[in-house]
Amino acid sequence: MSTTGPAPQRRMRADARRNYERLLAAAATVFAEHGVDASLEDIARRAGVANGTLYGHFPTRQALLEALLRDRMDALTATARDLLDHPSPHEALVIWARAAMAHTTTYRGLVTALMRSIEDESSELHAACRAVLVGGEQLLTRAQAAGTVREDATAADLYAMINAVAWAGEQTTPAQGERLLTFSIDGLHPPAAGSTRLDRCTWRANALDVLMPLSGAILAAGNLASSKGVRRCVLWSSTTPSPPGCGSRRSAIPNRPRTRRWSGSRPPR
């Protein structure tokens, strides 16, 4: 990814442009080391400019992030457009979801900034986040038309699911994040009446490993807490029968205490 980004609308002097580029390069380094909540003064110091110069180019942290991430977010939106021609609507959605999660984990803490910006129209990141969301919605609609995604899933569910899984991945490991995304995407499949999945034994045997980080993500994500799309991916129905050979839900998780289910956005106190 280029760290330069397009220049602001007004034409800059050569020295101003150099400062602009140095600030973006320094921000990429500092955010990679310390996350998006890193000190802006540290970024100015790394770039060798005064704090006033930094705020002159980027009045807010969101403005700096928007300039730094512009190329990545434009590429993610373009990827969604290109995937509309993919022969498999479901595979196209999966490819995009993985690309979207990779984007949200570019820097530690970025997922939180993106979640806030999608709801905050005053944020410099809002327009770019909305464009990404629209791209994902088009792929979701196409997969639903093909019958590979449940009809009640919405673009908001998809966005919440990806961000919640990305947040959980930050708290665990990238490999765990990928695993959680696989489970979550699987939860978007339309429910088939009377059918069971053979891999549910493995799911239940590792239920706490999956449920705990995802549940924590949902509760910590604030505006994502009410998303049905996320909850569907981490809670199984109490009426779902176990596949042959799996036994009861209690025996599927040996030597582990039973986990209480809850239907709301927060666990019981």
Backbone as CSV, one residue per row, in Angstrom:
resi,resn,N_x,N_y,N_z,CA_x,CA_y,CA_z,C_x,C_y,C_z
1,MET,0.831,-1.200,0.000,0.000,0.000,0.000,0.856,1.237,0.000
2,SER,0.475,2.210,-0.790,1.176,3.485,-0.757,0.734,4.260,0.471
3,THR,1.688,4.897,1.144,1.343,5.695,2.317,1.175,7.157,1.951
4,THR,1.281,7.477,0.664,1.224,8.883,0.285,-0.206,9.388,0.224
5,GLY,-1.044,8.689,-0.550,-2.434,9.116,-0.661,-2.551,10.370,-1.490
6,PRO,-3.713,10.642,-2.056,-3.914,11.859,-2.818,-3.765,13.076,-1.931
7,ALA,-3.277,14.138,-2.490,-3.104,15.368,-1.729,-4.444,16.044,-1.515
8,PRO,-4.557,16.926,-0.522,-5.783,17.687,-0.329,-6.121,18.482,-1.582
9,GLN,-7.342,19.001,-1.634,-7.823,19.674,-2.825,-6.983,20.891,-3.196
10,ARG,-6.578,21.684,-2.204,-5.804,22.874,-2.526,-4.393,22.490,-2.947
11,ARG,-3.837,23.277,-3.837,-2.481,23.011,-4.321,-1.483,23.385,-3.233
12,MET,-0.555,22.469,-2.927,0.410,22.715,-1.862,1.758,23.132,-2.431
13,ARG,2.452,23.931,-1.646,3.833,24.265,-1.987,4.677,23.005,-1.849
14,ALA,5.864,23.015,-2.443,6.729,21.836,-2.419,7.075,21.435,-0.990
15,ASP,7.369,22.425,-0.117,7.731,22.089,1.255,6.523,21.549,2.028
16,ALA,5.334,22.077,1.752,4.129,21.583,2.418,3.826,20.150,1.992
17,ARG,4.023,19.877,0.703,3.792,18.517,0.233,4.783,17.549,0.865
18,ARG,6.027,17.956,1.005,7.012,17.083,1.640,6.588,16.766,3.077
19,ASN,6.117,17.777,3.792,5.659,17.550,5.167,4.452,16.611,5.205
20,TYR,3.557,16.793,4.244,2.361,15.949,4.152,2.758,14.484,3.969
21,GLU,3.678,14.239,3.033,4.117,12.877,2.763,4.882,12.300,3.946
22,ARG,5.704,13.113,4.601,6.473,12.629,5.753,5.547,12.290,6.923
23,LEU,4.498,13.061,7.092,3.544,12.781,8.165,2.812,11.457,7.918
24,LEU,2.425,11.203,6.669,1.744,9.942,6.364,2.677,8.749,6.566
25,ALA,3.928,8.892,6.143,4.889,7.805,6.327,5.132,7.546,7.812
26,ALA,5.256,8.613,8.591,5.476,8.470,10.033,4.254,7.854,10.699
27,ALA,3.050,8.264,10.272,1.821,7.715,10.850,1.727,6.218,10.579
28,ALA,2.087,5.783,9.379,2.045,4.359,9.054,2.966,3.575,9.980
29,THR,4.136,4.120,10.251,5.096,3.436,11.134,4.608,3.403,12.574
30,VAL,4.151,4.546,13.081,3.727,4.644,14.480,2.472,3.816,14.722
31,PHE,1.510,3.878,13.814,0.293,3.084,13.972,0.605,1.592,13.921
32,ALA,1.548,1.194,13.065,1.928,-0.219,12.988,2.562,-0.681,14.299
33,GLU,3.290,0.212,14.960,3.970,-0.139,16.206,3.048,-0.081,17.417
34,HIS,2.164,0.937,17.455,1.408,1.202,18.679,-0.107,1.217,18.494
35,GLY,-0.602,1.018,17.279,-2.038,1.058,17.051,-2.517,2.464,16.735
36,VAL,-3.806,2.559,16.368,-4.336,3.838,15.895,-4.574,4.850,17.009
37,ASP,-4.446,4.441,18.255,-4.583,5.376,19.370,-3.239,5.948,19.805
38,ALA,-2.217,5.718,18.998,-0.882,6.225,19.322,-0.883,7.752,19.361
39,SER,0.087,8.303,20.030,0.193,9.751,20.183,0.428,10.444,18.839
40,LEU,-0.396,11.443,18.539,-0.194,12.221,17.315,1.070,13.059,17.419
41,GLU,1.405,13.477,18.643,2.639,14.239,18.834,3.858,13.391,18.483
42,ASP,3.772,12.088,18.776,4.861,11.178,18.418,5.001,11.089,16.907
43,ILE,3.862,11.109,16.209,3.896,11.076,14.742,4.578,12.334,14.203
44,ALA,4.220,13.483,14.759,4.849,14.736,14.319,6.349,14.693,14.583
45,ARG,6.727,14.162,15.746,8.146,14.090,16.092,8.882,13.160,15.133
46,ARG,8.278,12.022,14.810,8.911,11.090,13.859,9.067,11.726,12.481
47,ALA,8.094,12.536,12.113,8.141,13.182,10.794,9.074,14.385,10.779
48,GLY,9.501,14.843,11.961,10.400,15.985,12.039,9.707,17.305,11.782
49,VAL,8.423,17.391,12.169,7.674,18.640,11.976,7.040,19.040,13.298
50,ALA,6.584,20.275,13.373,5.921,20.769,14.579,4.505,20.209,14.660
51,ASN,3.965,20.184,15.884,2.592,19.714,16.068,1.604,20.524,15.244
52,GLY,1.845,21.837,15.160,0.964,22.706,14.393,0.925,22.319,12.919
53,THR,2.050,21.846,12.393,2.090,21.404,10.998,1.221,20.166,10.811
54,LEU,1.299,19.234,11.775,0.472,18.029,11.690,-1.006,18.390,11.686
55,TYR,-1.420,19.240,12.649,-2.838,19.580,12.743,-3.280,20.474,11.591
56,GLY,-2.344,21.167,10.976,-2.692,21.959,9.800,-3.090,21.074,8.628
57,HIS,-2.403,19.942,8.502,-2.742,18.990,7.430,-3.886,18.058,7.829
58,PHE,-3.883,17.632,9.098,-4.856,16.653,9.565,-5.456,17.139,10.884
59,PRO,-6.570,17.852,10.824,-7.154,18.446,12.041,-7.575,17.419,13.087
60,THR,-7.908,16.196,12.646,-8.359,15.155,13.573,-7.635,13.848,13.276
61,ARG,-7.707,12.938,14.227,-7.126,11.602,14.028,-7.820,10.891,12.865
62,GLN,-9.156,11.083,12.750,-9.900,10.440,11.672,-9.455,10.963,10.302
63,ALA,-9.117,12.251,10.224,-8.639,12.810,8.962,-7.312,12.177,8.561
64,LEU,-6.451,11.950,9.541,-5.172,11.297,9.265,-5.392,9.856,8.817
65,LEU,-6.283,9.150,9.498,-6.577,7.769,9.119,-7.187,7.694,7.728
66,GLU,-8.064,8.629,7.415,-8.713,8.628,6.099,-7.675,8.780,4.995
67,ALA,-6.731,9.697,5.178,-5.694,9.901,4.177,-4.786,8.680,4.069
68,LEU,-4.495,8.075,5.208,-3.589,6.927,5.239,-4.224,5.681,4.641
69,LEU,-5.540,5.518,4.845,-6.232,4.300,4.427,-6.976,4.438,3.108
70,ARG,-6.930,5.612,2.522,-7.741,5.878,1.330,-7.501,4.854,0.229
71,ASP,-6.235,4.556,-0.050,-5.929,3.602,-1.114,-6.483,2.217,-0.800
72,ARG,-6.344,1.784,0.460,-6.836,0.462,0.850,-8.361,0.378,0.738
73,MET,-9.043,1.424,1.185,-10.505,1.395,1.170,-11.039,1.487,-0.246
74,ASP,-10.375,2.274,-1.089,-10.769,2.328,-2.495,-10.560,0.968,-3.160
75,ALA,-9.453,0.298,-2.802,-9.168,-1.017,-3.381,-10.208,-2.045,-2.934
76,LEU,-10.641,-1.959,-1.677,-11.646,-2.894,-1.168,-12.980,-2.688,-1.876
77,THR,-13.322,-1.433,-2.127,-14.557,-1.134,-2.865,-14.458,-1.643,-4.303
78,ALA,-13.279,-1.466,-4.922,-13.076,-1.953,-6.291,-13.121,-3.481,-6.339
79,THR,-12.604,-4.128,-5.313,-12.644,-5.592,-5.246,-14.086,-6.088,-5.244
80,ALA,-14.944,-5.412,-4.483,-16.356,-5.792,-4.446,-16.980,-5.681,-5.837
81,ARG,-16.654,-4.605,-6.554,-17.193,-4.441,-7.913,-16.722,-5.571,-8.825
82,ASP,-15.429,-5.894,-8.749,-14.877,-6.939,-9.612,-15.501,-8.299,-9.306
83,LEU,-15.777,-8.550,-8.017,-16.311,-9.852,-7.611,-17.769,-10.053,-8.032
84,LEU,-18.428,-9.000,-8.485,-19.799,-9.149,-8.974,-19.851,-10.034,-10.216
85,ASP,-18.710,-10.204,-10.883,-18.639,-11.069,-12.066,-18.118,-12.459,-11.738
86,HIS,-17.864,-12.736,-10.463,-17.354,-14.054,-10.081,-18.423,-15.117,-10.351
87,PRO,-18.040,-16.270,-10.884,-19.050,-17.290,-11.211,-19.790,-17.849,-10.002
88,SER,-19.182,-17.785,-8.822,-19.835,-18.290,-7.615,-20.172,-17.122,-6.694
89,PRO,-21.437,-16.741,-6.573,-21.803,-15.624,-5.707,-21.358,-15.811,-4.256
90,HIS,-21.455,-17.053,-3.753,-21.072,-17.281,-2.358,-19.561,-17.160,-2.178
91,GLU,-18.810,-17.743,-3.098,-17.349,-17.643,-3.006,-16.902,-16.191,-3.124
92,ALA,-17.591,-15.419,-3.966,-17.270,-13.997,-4.094,-17.458,-13.275,-2.767
93,LEU,-18.556,-13.593,-2.064,-18.820,-12.979,-0.767,-17.750,-13.372,0.243
94,VAL,-17.341,-14.634,0.241,-16.318,-15.109,1.172,-14.986,-14.411,0.912
95,ILE,-14.610,-14.308,-0.358,-13.355,-13.640,-0.716,-13.372,-12.199,-0.225
96,TRP,-14.483,-11.514,-0.462,-14.576,-10.111,-0.033,-14.560,-9.994,1.485
97,ALA,-15.257,-10.874,2.178,-15.288,-10.823,3.642,-13.893,-10.990,4.216
98,ARG,-13.105,-11.884,3.652,-11.735,-12.082,4.137,-10.874,-10.859,3.837
99,ALA,-11.080,-10.257,2.669,-10.334,-9.038,2.341,-10.728,-7.894,3.268
100,ALA,-12.030,-7.803,3.592,-12.504,-6.753,4.491,-11.930,-6.931,5.888
101,MET,-11.851,-8.187,6.366,-11.292,-8.405,7.691,-9.803,-8.090,7.705
102,ALA,-9.093,-8.431,6.642,-7.670,-8.104,6.565,-7.476,-6.594,6.622
103,HIS,-8.367,-5.859,5.971,-8.276,-4.397,5.999,-8.500,-3.852,7.411
104,THR,-9.501,-4.371,8.112,-9.824,-3.835,9.431,-8.762,-4.152,10.465
105,THR,-7.883,-5.089,10.160,-6.812,-5.431,11.100,-5.468,-4.876,10.649
106,THR,-5.480,-3.907,9.742,-4.230,-3.291,9.281,-3.439,-2.749,10.458
107,TYR,-4.129,-2.040,11.353,-3.505,-1.497,12.559,-4.342,-1.901,13.768
108,ARG,-3.689,-2.126,14.885,-4.408,-2.468,16.108,-5.332,-1.323,16.514
109,GLY,-6.568,-1.645,16.784,-7.547,-0.641,17.181,-8.301,-0.013,16.020
110,LEU,-7.910,-0.346,14.784,-8.580,0.257,13.632,-10.037,-0.157,13.551
111,VAL,-10.329,-1.399,13.920,-11.706,-1.884,13.820,-12.654,-1.014,14.633
112,THR,-12.206,-0.547,15.805,-13.058,0.305,16.636,-13.315,1.636,15.947
113,ALA,-12.282,2.209,15.346,-12.433,3.481,14.635,-13.398,3.343,13.465
114,LEU,-13.326,2.230,12.757,-14.208,2.018,11.614,-15.651,1.814,12.065
115,MET,-15.857,1.089,13.163,-17.213,0.869,13.667,-17.863,2.182,14.070
116,ARG,-17.081,3.059,14.689,-17.632,4.350,15.102,-17.922,5.232,13.896
117,SER,-17.067,5.161,12.893,-17.191,6.056,11.739,-18.390,5.726,10.863
118,ILE,-18.784,4.456,10.815,-19.914,4.090,9.963,-21.191,4.732,10.454
119,GLU,-21.282,5.029,11.762,-22.468,5.654,12.336,-22.338,7.161,12.471
120,ASP,-21.112,7.678,12.372,-20.855,9.108,12.594,-20.670,9.817,11.258
121,GLU,-21.699,10.509,10.809,-21.640,11.163,9.501,-20.649,12.318,9.467
122,SER,-20.237,12.804,10.626,-19.268,13.898,10.665,-17.827,13.403,10.568
123,SER,-17.637,12.084,10.674,-16.292,11.520,10.617,-15.747,11.558,9.197
124,GLU,-14.458,11.864,9.092,-13.824,11.872,7.770,-13.786,10.478,7.146
125,LEU,-13.933,9.452,7.965,-13.916,8.079,7.465,-15.302,7.583,7.032
126,HIS,-16.344,8.362,7.336,-17.705,7.874,7.132,-17.989,7.534,5.673
127,ALA,-17.677,8.420,4.755,-17.999,8.196,3.347,-17.300,6.949,2.810
128,ALA,-16.036,6.776,3.167,-15.292,5.606,2.695,-15.867,4.324,3.291
129,CYS,-16.246,4.368,4.567,-16.845,3.193,5.211,-18.178,2.844,4.561
130,ARG,-18.976,3.852,4.228,-20.256,3.601,3.581,-20.049,2.970,2.207
131,ALA,-19.037,3.426,1.473,-18.764,2.861,0.150,-18.383,1.387,0.260
132,VAL,-17.584,1.056,1.274,-17.209,-0.340,1.508,-18.452,-1.168,1.847
133,LEU,-19.313,-0.620,2.701,-20.529,-1.320,3.105,-21.437,-1.582,1.912
134,VAL,-21.583,-0.605,1.024,-22.424,-0.765,-0.168,-21.871,-1.873,-1.060
135,GLY,-20.529,-1.914,-1.203,-19.921,-2.972,-2.005,-20.223,-4.347,-1.442
136,GLY,-20.121,-4.487,-0.121,-20.447,-5.757,0.511,-21.914,-6.111,0.375
137,GLU,-22.777,-5.103,0.429,-24.220,-5.341,0.306,-24.570,-5.909,-1.066
138,GLN,-23.914,-5.423,-2.102,-24.186,-5.930,-3.447,-23.815,-7.409,-3.564
139,LEU,-22.693,-7.772,-2.971,-22.274,-9.179,-2.998,-23.210,-10.042,-2.158
140,LEU,-23.654,-9.501,-1.028,-24.585,-10.226,-0.163,-25.905,-10.477,-0.891
141,THR,-26.432,-9.456,-1.548,-27.692,-9.586,-2.282,-27.582,-10.633,-3.383
142,ARG,-26.450,-10.652,-4.057,-26.228,-11.627,-5.128,-26.179,-13.057,-4.573
143,ALA,-25.523,-13.233,-3.424,-25.452,-14.559,-2.804,-26.830,-14.996,-2.316
144,GLN,-27.631,-14.053,-1.818,-28.985,-14.386,-1.375,-29.847,-14.811,-2.558
145,ALA,-29.688,-14.123,-3.681,-30.455,-14.480,-4.876,-30.085,-15.876,-5.371
146,ALA,-28.835,-16.277,-5.113,-28.397,-17.613,-5.517,-28.803,-18.673,-4.505
147,GLY,-29.381,-18.252,-3.367,-29.847,-19.186,-2.357,-28.776,-19.720,-1.432
148,THR,-27.599,-19.067,-1.387,-26.512,-19.574,-0.543,-26.380,-18.814,0.775
149,VAL,-27.150,-17.740,0.937,-27.125,-16.958,2.173,-28.564,-16.744,2.626
150,ARG,-28.787,-16.847,3.910,-30.145,-16.704,4.445,-30.725,-15.340,4.097
151,GLU,-32.021,-15.308,3.824,-32.670,-14.107,3.302,-32.750,-12.980,4.320
152,ASP,-32.734,-13.308,5.608,-32.895,-12.259,6.611,-31.584,-11.586,6.986
153,ALA,-30.462,-12.011,6.415,-29.180,-11.353,6.682,-29.139,-10.002,5.969
154,THR,-28.637,-8.994,6.640,-28.542,-7.654,6.056,-27.086,-7.228,5.933
155,ALA,-26.868,-6.147,5.197,-25.516,-5.615,5.064,-24.975,-5.194,6.423
156,ALA,-25.859,-4.677,7.288,-25.438,-4.292,8.632,-24.982,-5.515,9.422
157,ASP,-25.684,-6.647,9.251,-25.271,-7.893,9.897,-23.877,-8.299,9.425
158,LEU,-23.675,-8.233,8.104,-22.393,-8.630,7.519,-21.262,-7.755,8.038
159,TYR,-21.496,-6.438,8.042,-20.471,-5.494,8.498,-20.171,-5.730,9.981
160,ALA,-21.232,-5.937,10.766,-21.046,-6.186,12.198,-20.288,-7.478,12.429
161,MET,-20.623,-8.505,11.672,-19.971,-9.802,11.821,-18.475,-9.700,11.546
162,ILE,-18.116,-9.050,10.441,-16.707,-8.930,10.064,-15.937,-8.137,11.115
163,ASN,-16.514,-7.031,11.566,-15.810,-6.206,12.540,-15.695,-6.878,13.903
164,ALA,-16.753,-7.593,14.313,-16.691,-8.298,15.591,-15.638,-9.397,15.560
165,VAL,-15.568,-10.127,14.440,-14.566,-11.181,14.318,-13.166,-10.577,14.271
166,ALA,-13.010,-9.451,13.573,-11.709,-8.786,13.524,-11.278,-8.348,14.912
167,TRP,-12.234,-7.814,15.687,-11.921,-7.401,17.061,-11.490,-8.608,17.886
168,ALA,-12.221,-9.725,17.752,-11.867,-10.936,18.493,-10.485,-11.430,18.084
169,GLY,-10.165,-11.332,16.793,-8.846,-11.739,16.321,-7.735,-10.910,16.922
170,GLU,-8.002,-9.624,17.149,-7.010,-8.761,17.792,-6.715,-9.219,19.213
171,GLN,-7.736,-9.739,19.893,-7.569,-10.145,21.285,-6.961,-11.544,21.407
172,THR,-6.941,-12.307,20.313,-6.400,-13.667,20.358,-5.203,-13.765,19.418
173,THR,-5.391,-14.406,18.282,-4.329,-14.528,17.282,-4.945,-14.395,15.895
174,PRO,-4.154,-14.013,14.887,-4.699,-13.948,13.527,-5.291,-15.284,13.068
175,ALA,-4.650,-16.382,13.438,-5.163,-17.697,13.043,-6.536,-17.950,13.657
176,GLN,-6.705,-17.568,14.926,-8.002,-17.726,15.571,-9.042,-16.847,14.901
177,GLY,-8.635,-15.630,14.498,-9.552,-14.743,13.801,-10.048,-15.354,12.505
178,GLU,-9.136,-15.971,11.746,-9.533,-16.635,10.503,-10.515,-17.772,10.777
179,ARG,-10.257,-18.513,11.839,-11.131,-19.630,12.199,-12.525,-19.131,12.580
180,LEU,-12.559,-18.058,13.347,-13.843,-17.496,13.760,-14.618,-16.963,12.556
181,LEU,-13.897,-16.381,11.594,-14.581,-15.882,10.406,-15.208,-17.026,9.625
182,THR,-14.506,-18.146,9.543,-15.047,-19.316,8.853,-16.345,-19.778,9.508
183,PHE,-16.352,-19.867,10.841,-17.568,-20.258,11.559,-18.691,-19.245,11.320
184,SER,-18.333,-17.967,11.334,-19.346,-16.923,11.193,-19.971,-16.929,9.807
185,ILE,-19.139,-17.079,8.781,-19.660,-17.147,7.417,-20.554,-18.377,7.259
186,ASP,-20.162,-19.490,7.884,-20.971,-20.700,7.835,-22.355,-20.453,8.427
187,GLY,-22.416,-19.572,9.431,-23.694,-19.258,10.054,-24.633,-18.466,9.160
188,LEU,-24.144,-17.953,8.033,-24.990,-17.205,7.105,-25.745,-18.118,6.137
189,HIS,-25.380,-19.392,6.085,-26.075,-20.307,5.182,-27.554,-20.427,5.579
190,PRO,-28.422,-20.576,4.612,-29.843,-20.759,4.942,-30.039,-22.022,5.768
191,PRO,-30.873,-21.971,6.792,-31.139,-23.185,7.571,-31.953,-24.171,6.753
192,ALA,-31.544,-25.423,6.757,-32.275,-26.458,6.023,-33.111,-27.248,7.011
193,ALA,-34.394,-27.335,6.752,-35.310,-28.012,7.670,-34.916,-29.470,7.866
194,GLY,-34.741,-29.856,9.141,-34.467,-31.248,9.482,-33.056,-31.709,9.222
195,SER,-32.183,-30.801,8.736,-30.822,-31.223,8.426,-29.891,-30.909,9.581
196,THR,-28.831,-31.657,9.675,-27.784,-31.397,10.656,-26.455,-31.391,9.927
197,ARG,-25.454,-30.756,10.545,-24.140,-30.674,9.912,-23.178,-31.592,10.645
198,LEU,-22.450,-32.368,9.892,-21.548,-33.336,10.491,-20.421,-32.663,11.261
199,ASP,-20.088,-31.440,10.883,-18.977,-30.777,11.576,-19.441,-30.150,12.883
200,ARG,-20.729,-30.309,13.239,-21.192,-29.694,14.476,-20.561,-30.346,15.693
201,CYS,-20.111,-31.612,15.570,-19.401,-32.253,16.684,-18.135,-31.474,16.994
202,THR,-17.376,-31.150,15.941,-16.144,-30.396,16.131,-16.461,-29.019,16.682
203,TRP,-17.516,-28.374,16.139,-17.919,-27.052,16.624,-18.206,-27.090,18.121
204,ARG,-19.004,-28.078,18.539,-19.385,-28.125,19.937,-18.220,-28.526,20.829
205,ALA,-17.351,-29.378,20.328,-16.210,-29.789,21.132,-15.290,-28.618,21.421
206,ASN,-15.329,-27.621,20.534,-14.497,-26.436,20.718,-15.351,-25.201,20.966
207,ALA,-16.563,-25.414,21.446,-17.531,-24.329,21.533,-17.037,-23.161,22.370
208,LEU,-16.447,-23.458,23.520,-16.016,-22.356,24.379,-14.878,-21.569,23.748
209,ASP,-13.995,-22.259,23.006,-12.895,-21.563,22.342,-13.419,-20.564,21.316
210,VAL,-14.540,-20.891,20.704,-15.122,-20.007,19.697,-16.074,-19.002,20.334
211,LEU,-16.909,-19.489,21.241,-17.964,-18.662,21.808,-17.421,-17.519,22.649
212,MET,-16.412,-17.801,23.465,-15.940,-16.768,24.391,-15.356,-15.541,23.685
213,PRO,-14.409,-15.692,22.724,-13.901,-14.492,22.072,-14.946,-13.750,21.259
214,LEU,-15.847,-14.498,20.583,-16.868,-13.825,19.791,-17.884,-13.122,20.679
215,SER,-18.263,-13.753,21.780,-19.203,-13.115,22.697,-18.585,-11.853,23.282
216,GLY,-17.319,-11.927,23.635,-16.638,-10.742,24.141,-16.610,-9.634,23.119
217,ALA,-16.414,-10.005,21.849,-16.399,-9.004,20.786,-17.742,-8.314,20.664
218,ILE,-18.818,-9.100,20.715,-20.160,-8.538,20.577,-20.458,-7.573,21.711
219,LEU,-20.122,-7.980,22.929,-20.422,-7.133,24.083,-19.568,-5.872,24.085
220,ALA,-18.323,-5.988,23.635,-17.425,-4.840,23.658,-17.679,-3.898,22.499
221,ALA,-18.320,-4.393,21.440,-18.470,-3.601,20.230,-19.621,-2.604,20.287
222,GLY,-20.326,-2.532,21.411,-21.333,-1.493,21.580,-22.443,-1.558,20.569
223,ASN,-22.306,-0.820,19.478,-23.373,-0.756,18.494,-23.543,-2.059,17.727
224,LEU,-22.633,-3.011,17.894,-22.778,-4.309,17.244,-23.523,-5.295,18.125
225,ALA,-23.756,-4.939,19.386,-24.286,-5.899,20.338,-25.647,-6.442,19.957
226,SER,-26.444,-5.662,19.204,-27.788,-6.126,18.865,-27.849,-6.816,17.521
227,SER,-26.699,-7.022,16.876,-26.720,-7.604,15.542,-27.114,-9.071,15.561
228,LYS,-28.241,-9.401,14.916,-28.665,-10.786,14.843,-27.677,-11.607,14.029
229,GLY,-27.081,-10.982,13.020,-26.149,-11.710,12.173,-24.975,-12.259,12.942
230,VAL,-24.456,-11.506,13.918,-23.337,-11.987,14.710,-23.798,-13.039,15.690
231,ARG,-24.912,-12.797,16.379,-25.372,-13.743,17.389,-25.699,-15.098,16.762
232,ARG,-26.203,-15.091,15.511,-26.526,-16.360,14.859,-25.289,-17.224,14.681
233,CYS,-24.120,-16.557,14.556,-22.899,-17.297,14.276,-22.250,-17.866,15.520
234,VAL,-22.671,-17.431,16.716,-21.990,-17.902,17.915,-22.903,-18.639,18.877
235,LEU,-24.224,-18.595,18.669,-25.150,-19.306,19.545,-25.940,-20.311,18.732
236,TRP,-25.996,-21.550,19.161,-26.794,-22.543,18.453,-28.140,-22.701,19.144
237,SER,-29.082,-23.142,18.371,-30.432,-23.288,18.912,-30.487,-24.449,19.892
238,SER,-31.219,-24.234,20.989,-31.339,-25.295,21.984,-32.181,-26.451,21.464
239,THR,-32.890,-26.214,20.350,-33.746,-27.276,19.819,-33.064,-28.061,18.712
240,THR,-31.834,-27.671,18.328,-31.148,-28.363,17.236,-30.658,-29.734,17.703
241,PRO,-31.051,-30.802,17.041,-30.598,-32.127,17.458,-29.133,-32.336,17.151
242,SER,-28.467,-33.160,17.960,-27.079,-33.485,17.703,-26.987,-34.460,16.540
243,PRO,-25.925,-34.374,15.725,-25.751,-35.331,14.634,-25.511,-36.722,15.206
244,PRO,-25.750,-37.763,14.419,-25.533,-39.127,14.898,-24.110,-39.304,15.423
245,GLY,-23.982,-39.913,16.591,-22.664,-40.173,17.137,-22.121,-39.073,18.006
246,CYS,-22.790,-37.921,18.045,-22.278,-36.804,18.819,-22.742,-36.863,20.261
247,GLY,-23.869,-37.499,20.506,-24.382,-37.533,21.865,-25.039,-36.222,22.212
248,SER,-25.236,-36.001,23.501,-25.906,-34.787,23.951,-24.966,-33.612,23.930
249,ARG,-25.548,-32.405,24.086,-24.710,-31.204,24.132,-23.742,-31.263,25.306
250,ARG,-24.179,-31.827,26.432,-23.302,-31.878,27.598,-22.108,-32.789,27.318
251,SER,-22.363,-33.958,26.681,-21.261,-34.883,26.441,-20.367,-34.434,25.318
252,ALA,-20.834,-33.487,24.485,-20.005,-33.012,23.369,-18.865,-32.148,23.868
253,ILE,-18.975,-31.616,25.078,-17.899,-30.795,25.641,-17.470,-31.451,26.949
254,PRO,-16.652,-32.487,26.887,-16.317,-33.228,28.089,-15.506,-32.396,29.066
255,ASN,-15.773,-32.645,30.364,-15.004,-32.015,31.445,-15.076,-30.500,31.421
256,ARG,-16.131,-29.956,30.861,-16.310,-28.514,30.855,-17.678,-28.182,31.420
257,PRO,-17.790,-27.114,32.180,-19.101,-26.745,32.721,-20.035,-26.329,31.604
258,ARG,-21.328,-26.561,31.817,-22.303,-26.142,30.816,-22.358,-24.626,30.756
259,THR,-22.527,-24.112,29.531,-22.578,-22.665,29.316,-24.024,-22.232,29.184
260,ARG,-24.436,-21.268,29.982,-25.806,-20.764,29.878,-25.977,-19.969,28.603
261,ARG,-27.130,-20.142,27.965,-27.441,-19.355,26.768,-28.208,-18.123,27.176
262,TRP,-28.077,-17.061,26.372,-28.909,-15.885,26.592,-29.399,-15.403,25.241
263,SER,-30.558,-14.800,25.235,-31.156,-14.387,23.962,-31.019,-12.910,23.715
264,GLY,-30.646,-12.149,24.714,-30.499,-10.700,24.521,-29.108,-10.338,24.088
265,SER,-28.778,-9.035,24.162,-27.471,-8.558,23.718,-26.412,-8.704,24.793
266,ARG,-26.825,-8.961,26.052,-25.869,-9.095,27.133,-26.160,-10.352,27.932
267,PRO,-25.119,-10.991,28.483,-25.358,-12.186,29.276,-26.051,-11.849,30.572
268,PRO,-26.721,-12.829,31.188,-27.401,-12.571,32.454,-26.400,-12.250,33.549
269,ARG,-26.789,-11.387,34.461,-25.917,-11.023,35.582,-26.077,-12.040,36.714
